[in-house]
Amino acid sequence: MAKVTIDTQRCKGCELCVESCPQGVIAMSKSLNDKGVHFAQPARLEDCTGCGLCAVMCPEVIVEVEREEIQLPPPKADPAEPVPPDKSSPP
């Protein structure tokens, strides 16, 4: 899961972030910002993968993407691989 933040007051409504999002997370607002344009806003955050394409495409650099760190369990030993002998104990 990721979090997308857009500075809606600085948005010029170019829609590049909307078009670049493969998950369709960002949509244009029906409201107007202080510039008098429809601004981009996160619409479906639960679908965001955190790819960051929206932030890369924004010419105004007003889109931020934060990825949630996922803690993975340590890898399990492969039972087919032999366990190296303990070198601290005599044979």
N, C-alpha and C positions, 0 to 999 in steps of 0.2 A: 504494500500500500504506500502511496506517496501523497504529498500535499502540494497543491498548486496555488500560488498566490499571485494575483495580478493587481498592479496599481491602476485601478479603473479610472482615476482622474487624469492620468497621463496617457491613457490609451487613445490612439487616433482612429481606431476602428478599421484597420487594414485587413483584418481577418486572417492573416498569415498563420497565426497560432491555431486558429480553428481548423484551417485546411491541413495543417501539418500533423495534427494529433491523430494517430492511427486508431485510438480508442474512442474518439468522439467525446472527450471529456469536457472540452471548452465549447461554449456557445456564445452567441451575441445576445446582449441584453436588449430588452424592449425599451428600457429606460435610457435616458441621455446623461452623459457626464457634463462637467463644467465647460467642455469644449463644444458641446452640442452634438456629440456623435454617440451612436450606439457602441457600447464598449464590450470587450470580451470578458467573460466571467466563467469560473469553473461551474459546470452544471452536473457532472456525474463523477465526483471525486472517487467513488468506490471502484470505478473502472480504471483509474490511473495506474499505470505501471511504473511511472517515474522515469520514462525514457529521456525526457528533457528536450524533445524536438520542438515543443512550443517555445521554450525559452531561447533556444538557438535561433529560431526563425524570427523572433520579435525584433524589429529594427529599433525600437525604443528601449530595449533591454529592461522591460518592466514586468517580465514574467519570471517567477522563481519556482523551482521545483525542489522539494525536500523529500528524499527517500528515507523510508523507515528501515533501520538496520534490522536484519533478521538474524537471530542466533541459530546457527545450524549445529546439530549434535556432532561430536567428533566422529570421524570415520571409524567404522568397525574393522577389525582385523579380518583379512581374507583367510578363511579356513584352509584354503589350498596352499597358502604360503607358509613355509616353515618358520617357526619362531626362532630368532637367533639365540644362541646359548648365553647365559648370564656369565660375563667374563670375570666377575668379582669372586665367584666361588670356584674351588678346585674341581677338576673332573672326577 
